Amino acid sequence: MKEDFTDFIEVSGLLNYDPDTISKIYKKNPKRLLKRLWQTLIPIFAYIFSVGWDKFTGRLKNEQQARFRARELTNLLVELGPAFVKAGQALSTRPDIIPGILLEELSELQDQLPGFDGNKAMELIEEDLGYKINEIFLEIDKEPISAASLGQVHKAKLKNEEIVAIKVQRPGLREQITLDLYIVRNIAYWLKNNIGLIRSDLVALIDELGKRVFEEMDYLNEAANAEKFRDMHKHNKMIAVPKIYKEITSRRVLAMEWIDGTKLTNLEDVKKLGINPDEMIDIGVQCSLEQLLEHGFFHADPHPGNLLALEDGRLCYLDFGMMSEVSRESRSGLIQAVVHLVNKNFDKLSQDFVKLGFLSEEVNLEPIVPAFQDVFINAVEQGVSKMDFKSVTDDMSGVMYKFPFRLPPYYALIIRSLLTLEGIALSVDPNFKILGAAYPYFARRLMEDPDPQLRESLKEMLFDNKKFKWDRLEDLLSNAAKQTNLDLEKLLDEVINLLFSPNGGFLRNEIVEGLTNQIDLFSLKILKSLNNYLPQSIKLNTINENNNLNDLIMYVEPLRNFLEILQKVPGYSIDIFLKRVPRLINEPYTKEMGIKIAKKVTEKGVVRLVKIAAGANI
């Protein structure tokens, strides 16, 4: 919009989103509000009337017509300006609120708008930083390199000849965004009370949107996000984050290191750098999972323009205006949900959705459980590594729209982030599956994380009806081994913790039985060897020389399963296991197991002597 809103001093000084304060401001300034209402409400109500007519005549039941109307809304939001674009983008992550076709079209909504006059950008820089342009820069390009809904980027050279990217906010943006958010919020309130097509709390959604947009408009906040992100990933030599120049950064001007890189979607250019695009994608996926599940602070907008491949093989993240946080409890809850999904325990999966805030505790879960089964069963049968994330989320969208789901804001951003990342990856590898790429990370966290909830989830994963599932342990270990930063010693300690936990009794009993049989077989073998040296007159003829020892050993060696699995893990050596022998000996349960083994071996020996005395074959 070209209109000047700078006369609204109260709005320009509003640093945080406050709907009550905004309402009071515009009630005192009806002229500007009425003018903007005329510009927005006429096309909006014209659109609503056309959709209503289609619904009345039955044309909206036709998928082609419904898609046309959805696409029409997307174009309308772009024409109405930044706040409406942001509102559409927020709705595109909310399958609990809007139907599938509209969801698909809104997901294509782009954040790109034409740039504004370069001279105005220079004026704003001088106004915010308090210096003339030539006092800050040796040179600066007045033509923007790129432009989005909130601002545009100019390339410049500092006095020390360092090249920087200067992000400048659109003039009057805060005033325009505030006014439009006020209008959108009131439209949402009207829709909530009058239109049945779109349900859930739209007003709460707009308030969440307002809070996030105000955070994005504060470039000091973005600078702090960038530095926090940089600090969290400083251990990862494959991740690059631009340096922030605090001394020439303000709420409307952001100065950062200029990064020369190649978009991941430009495959040929990435290959010319001598870089394998698949490796770049793997770095991005692993970094995103670390952000999400380890730090709980993640980049919510990893679109192609914000991810660059660098000549030195690093992956560079840009634009930290849209970040989000996930609590530790929610992170553990997400991993637990994956465990219940893999175990096909849809009843517990529905309970996970309650704990994560998707469903209220009053909701009847009985009809939701079979709906989950319909969505997930085929995908799980194929295996997590082959699961199509987009397909599953599309199916889940239908369930969320049908039942009273409410998406927590962090989850909507997670879905947007992962879908965007998967879209980039698919441009590199058409067979890419983000859940398959993510599962090794989940496996490592499940095996290594000391969180009590995840310890219980690990036990739940490995035990099925009180029987230990060696194939699941092998699957977890083999997937965890795909992580380059796997701590094998820590992983082995967690397996030992599992063995000697109160819930590990079934596994201990299986090991006791196995060791008892092994010792008994060893005793029998010695007895057979000694029998061969006895004179024929006293040789025991009741010993069956044709016992298939291999079959028996195969049956009684559960420990061998674990060792065989462990030996497949890169970096394994017998020393890692031997270092833990003192701990194994000193475990309280070890003494108990030893007594049980001695007792059982003695019992078997007595039975064997009785059989020999009775002349029975053994």
Backbone torsions as a table, in degrees:
resi	resn	phi	psi	omega
1	MET	NA	142.6	-176.6
2	LYS	-95.5	-1.4	-174.1
3	GLU	-74.5	148.5	-178.7
4	ASP	-95.7	118.5	-178.4
5	PHE	-106.7	9.5	-172.5
6	THR	-66.4	-13.0	178.6
7	ASP	-72.9	-11.7	176.9
8	PHE	-85.8	80.3	-176.2
9	ILE	-61.7	-39.3	-178.1
10	GLU	-61.0	-41.1	-177.6
11	VAL	-71.7	-41.5	-178.4
12	SER	-63.8	-24.6	178.9
13	GLY	-91.8	1.0	-179.3
14	LEU	-83.2	106.0	-174.5
15	LEU	-90.2	-23.1	179.7
16	ASN	-122.2	147.6	-179.4
17	TYR	-70.5	121.9	179.6
18	ASP	-141.0	97.5	-174.5
19	PRO	-59.0	-33.3	-180.0
20	ASP	-68.1	-44.7	178.4
21	THR	-63.8	-42.9	179.4
22	ILE	-60.8	-42.4	179.3
23	SER	-60.9	-42.7	179.8
24	LYS	-64.8	-39.9	-178.6
25	ILE	-61.7	-46.8	-174.4
26	TYR	-79.6	-18.8	172.8
27	LYS	-70.9	-24.7	176.8
28	LYS	-86.6	-13.4	-177.9
29	ASN	-128.5	66.5	-173.5
30	PRO	-69.0	-24.6	-175.1
31	LYS	-62.0	-50.7	-180.0
32	ARG	-63.6	-40.2	-179.7
33	LEU	-62.4	-46.2	-178.2
34	LEU	-62.8	-39.5	-180.0
35	LYS	-63.7	-44.6	180.0
36	ARG	-69.7	-35.6	176.9
37	LEU	-59.1	-41.6	179.3
38	TRP	-62.2	-40.7	-178.6
39	GLN	-68.8	-29.2	-174.5
40	THR	-102.2	-43.2	-172.3
41	LEU	-70.4	-33.9	179.9
42	ILE	-59.0	-54.3	179.0
43	PRO	-67.0	-31.8	-179.5
44	ILE	-67.8	-46.7	-179.0
45	PHE	-71.4	-29.2	174.2
46	ALA	-63.2	-39.9	178.0
47	TYR	-66.9	-46.3	-179.9
48	ILE	-59.8	-40.1	179.6
49	PHE	-62.9	-42.1	-178.7
50	SER	-66.4	-38.1	177.7
51	VAL	-68.0	-41.9	178.4
52	GLY	-61.8	-39.8	178.4
53	TRP	-65.4	-41.4	177.7
54	ASP	-61.9	-38.8	179.6
55	LYS	-68.9	-41.2	-179.7
56	PHE	-64.4	-38.9	-178.4
57	THR	-85.6	-6.2	179.1
58	GLY	86.8	-0.4	-177.7
59	ARG	-69.2	-23.3	-177.1
60	LEU	-70.2	-16.8	177.0
61	LYS	-72.1	-19.3	176.5
62	ASN	-76.8	123.2	-174.8
63	GLU	-60.4	-37.9	-179.1
64	GLN	-63.9	-42.6	179.2
65	GLN	-68.7	-39.6	179.2
66	ALA	-62.6	-39.6	179.3
67	ARG	-68.7	-36.6	177.3
68	PHE	-60.6	-44.7	179.8
69	ARG	-66.4	-36.5	178.9
70	ALA	-65.6	-41.3	178.9
71	ARG	-68.1	-35.9	178.0
72	GLU	-61.8	-40.6	178.0
73	LEU	-64.6	-41.3	178.8
74	THR	-58.0	-46.6	179.6
75	ASN	-66.0	-37.0	179.6
76	LEU	-63.0	-42.8	-179.2
77	LEU	-62.1	-38.3	177.7
78	VAL	-63.2	-42.7	-179.7
79	GLU	-65.1	-32.6	-175.9
80	LEU	-77.1	-19.0	174.1
81	GLY	117.7	178.2	-171.4
82	PRO	-53.1	-46.0	-177.1
83	ALA	-62.8	-39.4	180.0
84	PHE	-71.5	-35.3	175.2
85	VAL	-61.9	-46.7	179.3
86	LYS	-62.5	-39.4	178.6
87	ALA	-63.1	-42.6	178.3
88	GLY	-63.9	-40.4	178.4
89	GLN	-64.6	-38.5	178.0
90	ALA	-64.6	-41.7	178.7
91	LEU	-65.8	-29.4	-177.4
92	SER	-67.0	-11.8	178.2
93	THR	-106.2	12.2	-173.6
94	ARG	-120.8	78.5	178.6
95	PRO	-67.7	-14.6	177.8
96	ASP	-77.4	-12.2	-174.3
97	ILE	-108.7	-41.1	-173.3
98	ILE	-123.3	155.1	-178.4
99	PRO	-70.0	164.1	-171.3
100	GLY	-56.7	-46.9	-175.8
101	ILE	-63.1	-43.5	178.8
102	LEU	-65.5	-36.7	177.9
103	LEU	-59.7	-45.2	-178.9
104	GLU	-62.4	-45.2	-177.6
105	GLU	-68.9	-40.3	-179.9
106	LEU	-67.4	-27.1	179.1
107	SER	-66.6	-18.1	178.0
108	GLU	-87.7	-2.3	-176.6
109	LEU	-62.8	123.3	-177.1
110	GLN	-95.0	150.8	-178.5
111	ASP	-93.9	5.1	-175.6
112	GLN	-86.5	128.3	174.4
113	LEU	-131.8	160.1	178.7
114	PRO	-59.6	149.2	178.3
115	GLY	-73.4	171.1	177.2
116	PHE	-109.5	172.7	-173.4
117	ASP	-58.2	129.4	-177.8
118	GLY	-61.7	-33.6	179.3
119	ASN	-64.3	-37.4	177.1
120	LYS	-66.4	-35.3	177.7
121	ALA	-63.5	-42.1	179.6
122	MET	-64.1	-40.9	178.5
123	GLU	-61.3	-41.5	-178.2
124	LEU	-67.8	-38.7	177.8
125	ILE	-60.9	-46.7	-179.4
126	GLU	-64.2	-39.9	-179.4
127	GLU	-64.7	-42.9	-175.9
128	ASP	-77.7	-38.7	-175.1
129	LEU	-90.9	-16.4	176.5
130	GLY	77.7	17.8	178.8
131	TYR	-134.5	155.5	173.2
132	LYS	-71.5	153.0	-178.4
133	ILE	-55.1	-44.3	-177.2
134	ASN	-72.6	-9.6	175.2
135	GLU	-85.7	-17.5	-177.8
136	ILE	-103.2	-42.7	-171.3
137	PHE	-119.0	147.4	168.3
138	LEU	-71.6	-39.4	177.4
139	GLU	-158.8	154.8	177.4
140	ILE	-150.4	136.5	177.8
141	ASP	-79.0	123.3	178.7
142	LYS	-74.3	-25.4	176.7
143	GLU	-81.2	127.5	-178.0
144	PRO	-68.4	146.4	175.5
145	ILE	-75.2	-38.6	178.5
146	SER	-153.8	159.0	-179.3
147	ALA	-141.9	142.6	177.8
148	ALA	-131.7	-169.8	-173.4
149	SER	-69.4	-28.6	-176.0
150	LEU	-100.0	-22.9	-177.7
151	GLY	-172.6	-170.4	179.6
152	GLN	-143.6	163.7	-174.2
153	VAL	-116.2	133.5	177.1
154	HIS	-118.3	143.3	177.0
155	LYS	-91.2	137.6	-176.3
156	ALA	-146.6	164.3	176.0
157	LYS	-122.8	127.4	179.9
158	LEU	-77.5	173.0	179.6
159	LYS	-61.6	-30.1	178.6
160	ASN	-86.9	10.3	176.6
161	GLU	72.3	12.6	173.0
162	GLU	-76.2	138.8	179.3
163	ILE	-88.4	131.9	-177.5
164	VAL	-132.3	159.9	172.4
165	ALA	-106.6	125.8	-178.8
166	ILE	-109.3	113.9	179.4
167	LYS	-94.4	122.8	-175.7
168	VAL	-119.9	131.0	-178.6
169	GLN	-76.9	149.6	177.6
170	ARG	-62.3	135.1	178.1
171	PRO	-59.2	135.7	178.1
172	GLY	70.5	12.8	-175.4
173	LEU	-62.1	-44.5	-176.9
174	ARG	-60.0	-40.1	-179.8
175	GLU	-68.2	-42.5	-179.7
176	GLN	-66.6	-46.2	-180.0
177	ILE	-61.2	-44.0	-177.9
178	THR	-61.4	-46.0	179.2
179	LEU	-63.0	-44.3	-179.2
180	ASP	-67.9	-37.2	176.9
181	LEU	-64.0	-37.6	177.4
182	TYR	-61.9	-43.7	179.3
183	ILE	-67.7	-47.4	-179.7
184	VAL	-60.2	-39.7	-179.9
185	ARG	-63.0	-40.7	179.4
186	ASN	-70.9	-34.9	175.0
187	ILE	-64.1	-42.3	179.2
188	ALA	-61.1	-40.8	179.3
189	TYR	-62.7	-41.6	179.5
190	TRP	-67.4	-43.8	179.6
191	LEU	-62.0	-41.7	-179.0
192	LYS	-58.7	-37.0	-175.4
193	ASN	-93.2	-14.2	-173.3
194	ASN	-124.7	-19.4	-176.1
195	ILE	-115.7	124.7	-179.0
196	GLY	-84.2	-17.1	-176.7
197	LEU	-63.2	-40.4	179.8
198	ILE	-109.7	120.7	-175.7
199	ARG	-116.1	-170.8	-178.3
200	SER	76.7	-179.9	-173.6
201	ASP	-87.6	87.9	-179.3
202	LEU	-65.5	-33.9	-179.1
203	VAL	-63.4	-42.7	178.0
204	ALA	-62.7	-36.4	178.2
205	LEU	-63.8	-44.6	179.8
206	ILE	-65.5	-37.6	178.1
207	ASP	-64.6	-39.6	176.3
208	GLU	-65.1	-41.2	177.1
209	LEU	-61.2	-45.9	-179.7
210	GLY	-58.6	-42.6	179.4
211	LYS	-61.0	-43.6	-177.0
212	ARG	-71.4	-39.4	179.7
213	VAL	-64.7	-39.7	177.9
214	PHE	-64.0	-36.3	176.1
215	GLU	-65.8	-40.7	179.0
216	GLU	-65.5	-33.4	-178.4
217	MET	-75.5	-12.4	179.2
218	ASP	-96.4	99.5	-176.5
219	TYR	-69.1	-19.4	173.3
220	LEU	-66.6	-35.6	177.0
221	ASN	-67.3	-41.9	178.1
222	GLU	-64.1	-39.8	178.2
223	ALA	-61.6	-42.5	179.1
224	ALA	-64.7	-39.6	177.8
225	ASN	-61.2	-44.2	-178.8
226	ALA	-61.7	-43.2	-179.0
227	GLU	-68.8	-37.1	177.1
228	LYS	-65.3	-43.2	178.7
229	PHE	-62.9	-44.2	-179.4
230	ARG	-61.0	-42.5	-178.8
231	ASP	-67.1	-39.6	-179.1
232	MET	-65.0	-29.6	-174.7
233	HIS	-111.7	18.3	-178.8
234	LYS	-66.8	-21.9	178.4
235	HIS	-74.6	-19.5	-176.6
236	ASN	-93.9	105.8	-175.9
237	LYS	-70.8	-8.6	-178.6
238	MET	-95.3	-2.1	-178.6
239	ILE	-111.6	132.3	177.5
240	ALA	-117.9	141.4	177.6
241	VAL	-134.8	129.4	-178.1
242	PRO	-60.8	143.4	174.9
243	LYS	-70.6	140.7	178.6
244	ILE	-100.0	135.0	177.1
245	TYR	-99.6	93.0	-173.6
246	LYS	-63.2	-34.2	-174.3
247	GLU	-67.0	-20.3	176.7
248	ILE	-123.2	39.7	176.3
249	THR	-124.4	137.4	178.5
250	SER	-138.1	-170.3	-179.9
251	ARG	-66.9	-23.7	-177.8
252	ARG	-118.3	-0.8	179.4
253	VAL	-133.5	128.3	-180.0
254	LEU	-125.7	123.9	179.3
255	ALA	-110.1	125.1	179.5
256	MET	-139.6	162.0	178.5
257	GLU	-56.2	135.9	176.4
258	TRP	-77.3	127.9	-178.0
259	ILE	-114.2	121.5	172.8
260	ASP	-91.5	115.1	-178.7
261	GLY	-151.6	178.2	-178.2
262	THR	-121.6	131.9	177.4
263	LYS	-59.8	140.1	-177.6
264	LEU	-61.5	-27.2	-178.3
265	THR	-76.0	-14.1	176.2
266	ASN	-87.2	77.0	-169.7
267	LEU	-56.8	-45.9	-176.4
268	GLU	-63.5	-40.7	179.8
269	ASP	-67.3	-37.2	178.1
270	VAL	-64.1	-42.7	-179.8
271	LYS	-65.4	-34.1	178.5
272	LYS	-63.2	-24.3	177.7
273	LEU	-77.8	-3.8	-176.9
274	GLY	79.5	23.9	-176.4
275	ILE	-112.8	137.2	175.4
276	ASN	-81.6	115.1	-178.9
277	PRO	-56.3	-33.5	178.8
278	ASP	-60.9	-38.3	179.7
279	GLU	-67.6	-37.0	177.2
280	MET	-62.7	-42.4	179.6
281	ILE	-63.7	-41.9	179.7
282	ASP	-62.5	-40.5	177.6
283	ILE	-61.7	-43.7	-179.5
284	GLY	-64.7	-42.5	179.6
285	VAL	-64.5	-47.2	-178.3
286	GLN	-64.7	-38.3	178.9
287	CYS	-66.6	-41.2	179.3
288	SER	-63.1	-40.6	179.3
289	LEU	-67.7	-37.5	176.9
290	GLU	-63.8	-42.6	177.4
291	GLN	-58.4	-47.5	-172.8
292	LEU	-71.8	-48.7	-169.1
293	LEU	-100.1	-19.2	-178.2
294	GLU	-102.6	-51.2	-177.2
295	HIS	-90.3	-27.8	-176.3
296	GLY	69.7	20.0	179.6
297	PHE	-135.7	107.5	-170.0
298	PHE	-130.9	153.5	178.1
299	HIS	-75.4	114.4	-172.6
300	ALA	-92.9	3.7	-176.8
301	ASP	-139.3	61.6	-177.1
302	PRO	-84.7	56.5	179.7
303	HIS	-78.3	167.7	-172.8
304	PRO	-52.4	-34.4	-179.6
305	GLY	-71.3	-15.7	-178.4
306	ASN	-101.6	2.7	178.6
307	LEU	-128.2	118.3	-176.4
308	LEU	-123.4	140.1	171.9
309	ALA	-88.5	128.9	-179.2
310	LEU	-100.6	158.9	-177.1
311	GLU	-58.3	-31.6	-177.5
312	ASP	-84.6	7.8	176.1
313	GLY	91.5	0.0	179.6
314	ARG	-85.2	159.9	174.7
315	LEU	-105.9	125.5	-177.0
316	CYS	-105.5	130.9	174.5
317	TYR	-97.1	137.4	176.7
318	LEU	-125.1	163.2	171.6
319	ASP	61.7	97.8	-177.2
320	PHE	-111.2	28.1	178.9
321	GLY	-71.4	-34.1	-177.9
322	MET	-110.4	91.7	176.1
323	MET	-118.5	158.4	178.9
324	SER	-144.2	159.5	-179.2
325	GLU	-119.3	147.3	177.1
326	VAL	-127.8	127.9	-178.4
327	SER	-66.4	158.6	178.8
328	ARG	-61.0	-38.2	179.7
329	GLU	-61.9	-42.0	179.5
330	SER	-68.4	-36.6	178.2
331	ARG	-63.0	-45.3	177.6
332	SER	-64.3	-37.6	179.7
333	GLY	-63.2	-37.4	178.7
334	LEU	-65.7	-41.1	178.5
335	ILE	-66.9	-39.9	177.2
336	GLN	-60.7	-40.3	179.2
337	ALA	-62.4	-38.6	177.2
338	VAL	-62.8	-41.3	178.3
339	VAL	-60.2	-47.2	-179.1
340	HIS	-66.6	-31.9	176.3
341	LEU	-66.9	-47.9	180.0
342	VAL	-62.0	-37.1	179.7
343	ASN	-81.0	-1.1	-179.1
344	LYS	59.0	31.1	178.4
345	ASN	-94.5	80.7	-172.5
346	PHE	-72.8	-23.4	176.1
347	ASP	-64.8	-49.0	178.8
348	LYS	-69.7	-30.6	177.5
349	LEU	-62.1	-41.2	178.5
350	SER	-64.5	-35.3	177.1
351	GLN	-68.6	-33.9	175.9
352	ASP	-60.1	-39.1	-179.6
353	PHE	-65.2	-29.5	174.8
354	VAL	-70.1	-47.1	-179.6
355	LYS	-61.7	-34.5	-178.1
356	LEU	-81.9	-5.0	175.8
357	GLY	92.2	11.9	178.5
358	PHE	-80.2	-28.7	-178.4
359	LEU	-132.0	144.6	177.0
360	SER	-78.6	159.4	-177.3
361	GLU	-66.8	-18.6	-178.8
362	GLU	-82.2	-13.8	-175.7
363	VAL	-69.1	137.0	175.8
364	ASN	-76.5	115.1	-175.7
365	LEU	-83.1	-12.6	-173.9
366	GLU	-55.0	-46.9	178.9
367	PRO	-77.5	-15.0	-177.9
368	ILE	-79.3	-33.7	-178.1
369	VAL	-58.1	-50.7	177.7
370	PRO	-65.3	-28.8	176.9
371	ALA	-65.7	-41.0	175.0
372	PHE	-61.5	-42.2	-179.1
373	GLN	-61.2	-42.6	178.7
374	ASP	-61.3	-39.0	-177.3
375	VAL	-72.8	-43.5	-167.3
376	PHE	-100.1	-24.7	-167.2
377	ILE	-57.8	-46.9	-178.9
378	ASN	-64.9	-40.3	-179.2
379	ALA	-65.0	-42.3	-179.1
380	VAL	-68.4	-36.3	178.9
381	GLU	-60.0	-34.8	179.8
382	GLN	-74.8	-19.5	-177.7
383	GLY	104.8	144.2	-177.3
384	VAL	-58.1	-38.4	-175.8
385	SER	-65.0	-18.9	-179.6
386	LYS	-105.8	3.9	-175.1
387	MET	-72.3	131.1	179.6
388	ASP	-87.3	105.8	-174.7
389	PHE	-61.1	-44.3	-179.0
390	LYS	-62.9	-43.0	-179.7
391	SER	-64.1	-43.9	-179.3
392	VAL	-65.5	-43.0	179.7
393	THR	-66.4	-34.7	175.8
394	ASP	-62.9	-44.8	178.0
395	ASP	-64.6	-39.5	178.8
396	MET	-66.2	-30.2	178.4
397	SER	-59.0	-40.8	178.8
398	GLY	-64.0	-40.3	178.8
399	VAL	-66.0	-43.4	-178.1
400	MET	-66.4	-32.0	178.9
401	TYR	-75.5	-31.2	-177.2
402	LYS	-77.2	-39.7	-177.0
403	PHE	-104.9	164.5	-174.1
404	PRO	-76.7	61.0	176.2
405	PHE	-80.4	153.5	171.2
406	ARG	-138.6	120.7	-174.8
407	LEU	-83.8	122.9	171.9
408	PRO	-61.1	142.5	-177.9
409	PRO	-53.4	-38.5	-178.0
410	TYR	-64.5	-35.3	-177.0
411	TYR	-70.6	-39.5	178.2
412	ALA	-58.6	-39.2	179.6
413	LEU	-73.4	-32.8	176.1
414	ILE	-62.2	-47.5	-179.7
415	ILE	-60.3	-45.4	179.1
416	ARG	-60.1	-44.4	-178.2
417	SER	-62.7	-47.6	-177.5
418	LEU	-68.8	-39.0	178.5
419	LEU	-65.3	-40.2	177.9
420	THR	-63.8	-44.1	179.8
421	LEU	-63.7	-41.1	178.6
422	GLU	-65.0	-37.9	178.1
423	GLY	-61.0	-42.3	177.5
424	ILE	-63.6	-44.8	-178.0
425	ALA	-64.0	-37.9	-179.5
426	LEU	-66.1	-27.3	176.9
427	SER	-69.8	-21.5	178.0
428	VAL	-92.3	-45.8	-178.0
429	ASP	-133.3	106.5	-177.6
430	PRO	-60.4	-18.2	-179.2
431	ASN	-98.7	8.8	-177.0
432	PHE	-64.5	138.4	175.3
433	LYS	-128.5	114.5	-173.5
434	ILE	-67.6	-31.6	177.9
435	LEU	-69.5	-34.9	175.5
436	GLY	-64.6	-39.7	178.7
437	ALA	-70.6	-30.0	-176.0
438	ALA	-83.1	-26.9	-171.8
439	TYR	-60.2	-39.1	175.9
440	PRO	-56.7	-36.5	179.3
441	TYR	-68.1	-44.7	176.7
442	PHE	-57.5	-43.5	-178.3
443	ALA	-61.4	-45.0	-179.9
444	ARG	-63.4	-44.6	178.9
445	ARG	-61.5	-40.5	-179.1
446	LEU	-65.4	-36.4	-178.4
447	MET	-79.5	-32.5	-171.0
448	GLU	-103.0	-31.0	-170.7
449	ASP	-68.1	127.3	-179.3
450	PRO	-78.6	-0.8	-179.3
451	ASP	-53.3	126.5	-176.8
452	PRO	-55.5	-38.4	179.2
453	GLN	-62.4	-40.4	-179.2
454	LEU	-74.8	-28.2	174.0
455	ARG	-62.2	-42.5	178.3
456	GLU	-66.5	-37.8	179.4
457	SER	-64.8	-37.5	178.4
458	LEU	-63.2	-44.2	178.3
459	LYS	-62.6	-40.7	-180.0
460	GLU	-63.9	-36.8	179.8
461	MET	-66.9	-38.7	-170.9
462	LEU	-91.6	-15.2	178.4
463	PHE	-111.3	132.9	177.4
464	ASP	-128.9	111.9	-175.7
465	ASN	53.0	47.6	176.4
466	LYS	66.8	12.8	177.3
467	LYS	-112.4	132.9	-178.7
468	PHE	-74.2	132.0	-177.4
469	LYS	-102.2	97.4	-179.0
470	TRP	-63.6	-32.8	-178.5
471	ASP	-66.7	-32.9	178.0
472	ARG	-71.1	-38.5	176.3
473	LEU	-62.5	-43.7	179.0
474	GLU	-61.4	-41.6	180.0
475	ASP	-63.7	-44.6	179.3
476	LEU	-63.5	-46.3	-178.6
477	LEU	-65.5	-41.6	-178.7
478	SER	-67.3	-35.6	177.1
479	ASN	-73.4	-42.0	178.4
480	ALA	-61.4	-32.7	-178.8
481	ALA	-67.7	-16.7	178.0
482	LYS	-73.1	-13.8	177.8
483	GLN	-80.3	125.4	-178.0
484	THR	-67.4	-25.0	-178.6
485	ASN	-100.7	27.1	178.8
486	LEU	-66.3	129.9	175.4
487	ASP	-96.2	96.0	-173.2
488	LEU	-64.5	-38.6	-179.3
489	GLU	-66.0	-42.5	177.9
490	LYS	-63.9	-39.8	179.8
491	LEU	-62.5	-43.7	179.5
492	LEU	-64.3	-37.9	177.4
493	ASP	-61.7	-39.8	179.9
494	GLU	-66.9	-35.5	176.8
495	VAL	-65.9	-40.0	177.6
496	ILE	-66.0	-40.0	176.3
497	ASN	-57.7	-41.7	179.1
498	LEU	-63.5	-44.2	-178.4
499	LEU	-60.4	-41.0	-174.7
500	PHE	-101.1	19.2	174.6
501	SER	-85.6	161.0	176.9
502	PRO	-55.0	-34.3	-179.2
503	ASN	-80.7	-4.8	-178.5
504	GLY	-88.4	10.4	-176.3
505	GLY	-57.9	-39.3	-179.1
506	PHE	-65.0	-39.9	178.3
507	LEU	-68.3	-39.4	178.5
508	ARG	-63.1	-41.6	178.6
509	ASN	-62.2	-38.3	178.8
510	GLU	-65.5	-39.2	178.7
511	ILE	-69.0	-39.6	177.0
512	VAL	-58.8	-46.6	179.4
513	GLU	-61.4	-42.9	-179.0
514	GLY	-63.8	-47.1	-179.4
515	LEU	-67.0	-37.0	177.4
516	THR	-60.3	-47.0	-179.8
517	ASN	-65.5	-37.6	178.9
518	GLN	-63.7	-45.6	179.8
519	ILE	-64.6	-40.8	179.1
520	ASP	-64.0	-41.4	178.3
521	LEU	-65.1	-38.7	178.3
522	PHE	-63.4	-41.3	178.1
523	SER	-63.7	-41.3	-179.7
524	LEU	-64.9	-38.9	179.8
525	LYS	-64.5	-42.4	177.3
526	ILE	-62.3	-43.2	179.8
527	LEU	-60.7	-40.8	178.7
528	LYS	-64.5	-42.6	-179.9
529	SER	-62.9	-44.7	178.7
530	LEU	-64.3	-37.2	-178.7
531	ASN	-61.9	-32.6	-179.5
532	ASN	-66.1	-25.2	-177.2
533	TYR	-93.8	-5.9	-179.6
534	LEU	-76.7	148.6	174.6
535	PRO	-58.9	149.1	-175.8
536	GLN	-57.7	-30.8	-176.5
537	SER	-66.9	-27.6	-179.1
538	ILE	-117.2	5.3	-179.8
539	LYS	-64.8	139.6	179.4
540	LEU	-81.1	115.6	-179.0
541	ASN	-87.3	-4.5	-175.9
542	THR	-85.6	-4.8	178.9
543	ILE	-84.0	121.9	-177.9
544	ASN	-81.1	110.5	-177.6
545	GLU	-72.7	-12.5	-174.1
546	ASN	-96.8	11.1	176.2
547	ASN	-55.8	134.4	179.7
548	ASN	-86.8	89.5	-176.9
549	LEU	-62.1	-35.2	-179.3
550	ASN	-60.6	-43.3	179.2
551	ASP	-62.9	-41.4	179.7
552	LEU	-65.2	-42.9	180.0
553	ILE	-62.8	-41.7	177.9
554	MET	-57.8	-35.0	-174.9
555	TYR	-78.0	-30.0	-168.3
556	VAL	-110.7	17.7	-176.6
557	GLU	-117.0	69.6	178.0
558	PRO	-66.1	-30.4	180.0
559	LEU	-64.5	-33.3	-179.9
560	ARG	-60.9	-34.6	178.2
561	ASN	-56.6	-47.8	-177.5
562	PHE	-64.5	-43.3	-179.0
563	LEU	-64.9	-39.9	178.6
564	GLU	-64.0	-40.2	178.2
565	ILE	-64.3	-46.2	-176.1
566	LEU	-63.7	-37.1	-178.4
567	GLN	-65.0	-19.7	179.3
568	LYS	-80.9	-14.7	-177.2
569	VAL	-78.4	126.7	179.2
570	PRO	-56.2	135.8	178.1
571	GLY	93.5	-4.1	-179.9
572	TYR	-71.0	140.3	169.5
573	SER	-145.3	156.2	-178.3
574	ILE	-62.0	-24.8	-179.7
575	ASP	-62.1	-37.6	179.5
576	ILE	-59.6	-39.2	-179.6
577	PHE	-74.7	-43.8	-177.2
578	LEU	-63.0	-32.4	179.3
579	LYS	-62.0	-20.6	-176.9
580	ARG	-98.5	-0.2	179.7
581	VAL	-59.2	-45.6	178.1
582	PRO	-57.3	-39.8	178.9
583	ARG	-64.4	-43.5	-179.4
584	LEU	-60.9	-39.6	-179.2
585	ILE	-66.4	-36.1	-174.7
586	ASN	-87.0	-5.7	178.4
587	GLU	-65.5	135.0	179.2
588	PRO	-54.7	-37.9	-177.8
589	TYR	-70.3	-21.0	-179.9
590	THR	-64.1	-43.7	178.5
591	LYS	-61.4	-45.0	179.1
592	GLU	-60.1	-42.4	179.3
593	MET	-66.1	-38.8	179.6
594	GLY	-61.7	-43.4	178.6
595	ILE	-62.3	-43.2	179.7
596	LYS	-62.4	-42.6	-179.2
597	ILE	-63.8	-46.3	-179.6
598	ALA	-59.7	-42.8	-179.1
599	LYS	-63.6	-45.9	-177.3
600	LYS	-68.2	-39.3	178.9
601	VAL	-63.2	-43.3	178.6
602	THR	-60.7	-44.3	179.5
603	GLU	-59.7	-44.5	-179.5
604	LYS	-65.0	-38.5	179.5
605	GLY	-64.5	-42.3	178.6
606	VAL	-62.9	-44.7	178.9
607	VAL	-59.8	-40.2	-179.4
608	ARG	-65.7	-41.2	179.0
609	LEU	-63.7	-39.4	177.9
610	VAL	-62.9	-41.9	179.3
611	LYS	-63.8	-42.0	179.9
612	ILE	-63.0	-43.9	-179.6
613	ALA	-62.9	-33.2	-178.6
614	ALA	-83.8	-4.3	179.1
615	GLY	80.3	16.7	179.7
616	ALA	-85.2	151.5	176.1
617	ASN	-69.9	144.3	176.0
618	ILE	-127.6	NA	NA
